[in-house]
Amino acid sequence: MIDIETLSFRYRDRSPIFDSFSLAIHKGEAWSIIGPSGCGKTTLLYLMAGLNRPEAGVIRVAGAPIERPRPRTGLVLQDHGLLPWATVEENTKLGFKIRGFYGPDGKHSPEDTQKDPEAEGALTRHWLSWLGIDHLREKYPAELSRGQRQRAAIARTLVLSPDLLLMDEPFSALDAPIREELQRVMNRFHRETGLTSLTVTHDIEEAVVLGEKILVLSDTVNRAPTIVDNPHAGDPDLRMSKKFMEQCGTLRALIESPSRKEKA
């Protein structure tokens, strides 16, 4: 699904973040990306989304090199970005409106896009209901809690039927109970859809809950990926288990390990 080949990237006048970095992510996998502040988590996500351009190397999604944002990639950010003057339903349908403006040009919307208000309405109702906010569809963002606003932002992404979901710390601003509830929602979503997804997080526990595979980045230059297999992600009883604490300990040691920094 995603092939990163010898990626190199740095911001101007700064040290490299990635140098000849390669990684393969297969269709249907759920990944978490974690590491210390400034290690390149969000940078890597934006490179995969086509919002940043590599200095060298190539990133391919579904076999095609990424040279700009692709219409079938869904992106959910920490800042939900809802239009304050639009209702939940109107915000959820925003992508349909934008696609209708550009038409099926293959750049802003998929080439097989067809304007179908009935289907758009059905998808909107489905995802608002699935995310538990259908009763709020006539409300405005200022009338919602943070968790409800983030659910609306997720619905706005899912109605467009992406084949890849990228999320950048989507729950970090939420209180712990709401954050854990939305993590369970995304676990259920992955079980039911099998959509390829990557979630950037600074929270070790969240990385273990969401990612079947966990990419650990270093705050020095990243050359070879450090990947932790996490087969118990999505288990509803995972947080209460010994293996959960062990996996969290493994990640914490990797993030803090001086040997990783020396090796990098």
N, C-alpha and C positions, 0 to 999 in steps of 0.2 A: 504493500500500500504506500509506504513512505520509504524511499531510499536516499540516504544522505551519503554522498561520495566525496571524500577528501575536502570537506568544508573548511574554509578559513574565513575568519571574520574578526574585525576590530573596529572600534569607533575611532574617529580621527584623533590623532595625537595620543592614543592610549595603547596599552599593551594588548596583544592578541587575546581574544576570549576563546576562539577555536582555531586549531591549526591541524590541517589534514585529518579532520574528524569525520569518521564514517559510522553509520548506524542504519539498521534495517528494522522497520516496524511492519508487521504483517497485518493483513486485513482482519478485522474483528477483534484485535487486541485492545486492552485498556491499559494505558501506561500512566504512571505518575513521574513527574520530573521534580527533583528536590536537590537542594544544595545550599550553601551559605549565601548571604546577601551579596549581590554583585557577581555571582558566578556565571551568569548568562542564561538563566532559566527562561525568563521572558524573551530575551533576545532570540533564543533557539525557537521558541514558539512563533515569534513574529517572522523569523526566516521561513518556517514551514508554511506560514499563512501568506507569504508573499509580500509582507509589509516592510521587510528589510531585504537587502540584496547581498549575497555572499561576495566576499573579496575574491575568493577562488573556490573551485569545486562546484557541485551541482546538487540540488535537491529535487527529487522526482516524487510526485504524488500520482498514484494510479498510472505510472509509466510516463507521465508528461513532466518535463522540467518546469519548475515554478519560476516564472519571470514577473508575475504580478498576482494579486489576490485572485483565487479561482472561485467561481460561483457556487461550487458544491462543497466548499469548506465552510463549516459553521464555527463562529468565534464568539465565545462568551467571556466578558471581562469582569474584573472586580467591580468597576463602576458600571452599573447596569445600563446606563445611557438611554433610559426611556425618555421620550418626549413629554415634557411636563404638561403640555396643553392637550395631550391625546389620552383617551381612555386606555385601559388595559387591552381591550379588543382591538382598538385602532393601532396601538403600539405593536401588537402581535402580528397584525396584517401589514406592517410597514414594508417588509421585504417583498410582498406581493405587489405593492404599489410601485416600488422601485423597479422591479422586474418588468412590470407592465409599461413603464416609461421607456426603458431601453429595448424591450423586445428580446427575442431569442438570439442575441448577438454572440454568444459563446464567451463573452468577457464579463459582462455584468450579470448575466443570467444564462443558464444552460441552453444549449442549442435546441433542446427538445421542449423548452418551456411553452406552454399553451395557456392563454388567459381563460380561466374557468372559475367565475365567481362562486358557483355552487360548491366546487371542490375545495376552493380556498376557505369558504365558510365552514365546511365539514372538518377540514384539518385544524382550523382555529378552534372550533368547539372541542375537538378530540384532545388537543394538547392542553388547553386550559382546564378541561375536566381531568385529564390524566395527572396534571400537576396540582390539582386541588384548588384552583382559583377561578373556576368557571363562574362562581357566584359573584366575583369581583370584576367581571368584564366591563361594567359601565363606570367603574371607579377610576380616578386619576391617580398618578403616582404619589402625589402628596398625601393621599388618603390611605396609603398602604404602608405596612411594616417593611423593614428592610428585606426580610425573608420573602415576603410576597412580591416585592419589586424584583428580586432576583429570579423568582419563579417565572414572572412575566418575561424577563429577559431571556430565560432559557426557552420558554414557549415561542418567542419571536424567532429564535434560531431553529428550533425543531420543525416548525411548520413548513420550512423550505426544504425539508427532506435531504439534509446534508449526507454525504458519504464519509465525512471526516469531521469530528468535533474536537475543537481546540478550546481549552478553558484556562484562563490565567487567574489563578487565585480567586475563583468565583465566590468562595464562601468566607474569606478571611475577615471581612468586616462584620460578620454575624456573631451573635452570642452562641455559646457552645451548644445548647439544646437545639437551636434552629439549624446550626451548621451540621450537626450530626443527623438531623432529620433529612436535610437536603442531600447529605452523603448517601443515606439509605435510598432516597429517591433515585439518585444517579446509579447506584448499584442495581436497582430494579430495572432501570432503563437499559442498562447494558445487558442484563440477562435476557430481556424481552426483545431487544433489537439487534444485538451483536454489532453495533456500530463501532468503528474504530475511533478511539478517543485518547486524548492526552490532556492531563491536568497538571499545570504548574502549581506547586504549593510550597510554602515554607514550613508547613506543619507535618512533622514526622508521622503522627498517628493518621492524619488524612491520607498521606501517601500510601500507607499500608492498607487502609480501608478501600481505596479506590483503584489502586494499580495492580494488575496481574503481573506486570513487570515494572520495576522502578529504576529510573535512570538517575544516578547520583553524579552531579557535576561538581567540579572543584573551583575554588576561587582563584586558582592560578590557571594557566592556559590548559584547555581541554584538548587532548590529543586522542586518547583511546577511551571509549565509553566504559563506565563502571555500571553494570546492570545486575540488579538483584531480582531473582525470580520470587514471585509472591503468589503462589497458587491458591491461597485461601482468601484472597480479596473477594469481597461480596458476601462472605459468610455472615449471616445475620447475628451469629453469636461470637464473631471473631474478637470483639473488644474484651470479652470476658475470658478469653483463653490464654493459656501460657504461651502459645506460639505467637500471639499478637505482641506480647511484651518482649519476647525474644527477637522478633523481627524489628521492632522499634529500636531495640538495643543494637542490633546489627547496623541499622542505618545511622544511628547516632555515632557509632564508632567510625563508620566510613566518612561521615561528614567532618568529624573532628580529627581524623587521623593525620599526624604530621607526615607519615610515610607516603600518603597519597600526594601531598603537596610537593614533597621532594621528588617523587616519581614523575609528576607532571612537569 
